[in-house]
Amino acid sequence: MSKSKIILNEHAVQAAVKGEDSNWIKSKRYWFLTSFILPAIPLISAFLAVTTESGMWIDYLSGLDAANPDEELIEELSTSRYYVYIMYAATFAHWTALVGMAYVVASYDWSWFSILGAGLTAGIINGLGLVAGHEMGHKLNC
């Protein structure tokens, strides 16, 4: 941690201990409310599934997509290399994120709680990378 960050953190702690509300704390106060967004997503999804009586509530709410491609366009899209390149780039990005997180965790002195957070973050985000691998398994031309 850099010296300036340590001084900033000490200032914030001293202000909190003295009961003062520094400008730094005031300017960021409402941003902490965004921490409720991620935990709310599964609850909102569950509510919508129960309300619409459908696990596919997004289809229920949005209706049928009139812009779906016809059979001829599906064949053309399936031969396009664009989507294959996107899958490979996304796979590379996920591996880079995993290796980068492992490097940071191994190279610095972290608390067990920080290491747990890093592992959960990398695991959840890179779990999404499984989708790319799954889709590549469906492609014959990859």
N, C-alpha and C positions, 0 to 999 in steps of 0.2 A: 504494500500500500504506500502511495507517495506521501511525502511530508505534508503537502497542502491538503490532501484528503483527511489525514489524521487531525490536522489543526481544525479543519471544517467540522469534523465529527465531534471533536472535543468542545468546540464552540456550541454546537447544537445540544450536546449533553449538558454543558454548564448552564445554558439558557433554560433547559427543561428542569434542571435541579433548582434553579433560582425561581422557577415559576414564571419566567419571562416567555413571551412568544416572539421569537426573532422573526425578521422578515423572511429568512430562509424557510423557516417552518411554515409560516403563513402562506407563502407562495406555492407550497406543495401540498398543503393540507387536503384539498379536495381531490387531488390525483390519487390519494390512497383509497378512495371509494371504488376505483377501477379494479381493486383486488377482488371484488365480489363478482366480476363478470364471468371468469372461468368456472367457479363453482356453481354459478347459476345456470350455465348452459344445460347440464343434464337434467336439472329440475324443470327448466322451461320445456325441454324436449319431452320429459315425462308428462308434464301438464298437457301439452299439445296432443300427445298420443292418446291420453285418456279423454280429452275433450272431443277430439275428432274420431275417436274409436278406431284409430288406425295407426299402426307403427310407422306407416309411410305418410306421416302428417304433412310433410313438405309438398308431396304431390297433391294431397287433399286441399291444401291452402292455395297452391299455385295453379292447380288445374292442369289439363293436358297441354303439352308444349306443341303448338301448331307448327313450330319451326323444326321439328324433327326431320332428319334427312330421309329421302326415299331410298329404295333398294339400290338404285343406280349410284346415288351419291355415297351410300355406305360402302359400296365396292371401291369407289374412287378414294375415299378417306382411308380405307384399310390398307391401301397400297402406298399411301403417303409416308415418307420417311420422317416428316416433321415430328410426328408424335413419338416415334422411336427415339429421335434425338432428345426430345424433352424428357423421356423416361431415363435415358442414360445420364443426362445432365442432372436430373433430380437425384438419381442414385449416387452420383459422384458427390453432390452437395451433402447428402445424408452421411456418407462415409467420412467426408471432410469434417462435418460437425461432430461425429462420434470420436474420431481420432483427435480433433482439436480439444474437445472436452476432456478426454483421457489425458492428454498432455498437460492441460492446465491443472487438473486435479493432482497429477503425479509430480508436477514441478514446484508446487507451492505448499505452504503449510496451512491446511484448512482444518476446521473443526469437523467432527464426525457429522454434525448436522448439515454443514455446507457440502460435504461429500455426498451425503444422502440426497440432498437437493439436486446436486449436479447429476447424480445417477438417475434420479427420477425424471429430470428434465430431458436428459439425453435419451432415456428409454422411451418416454412418451412421444417425443418428437420423432425419433427415428423409428418408432413403431409404425408411424405413418409411411415410412419408407418401404415397409412390407407391401403396401399397396402397389408401389411401382414394380417390385419384384414379382408380385402376383400377376400383374398385368403383362409383364414381359413373358411370363410362362404361357400366356394365351397366344402370343405372337409367334408365328412360324418364320417371319422374315427378320427377326432381330439379329 
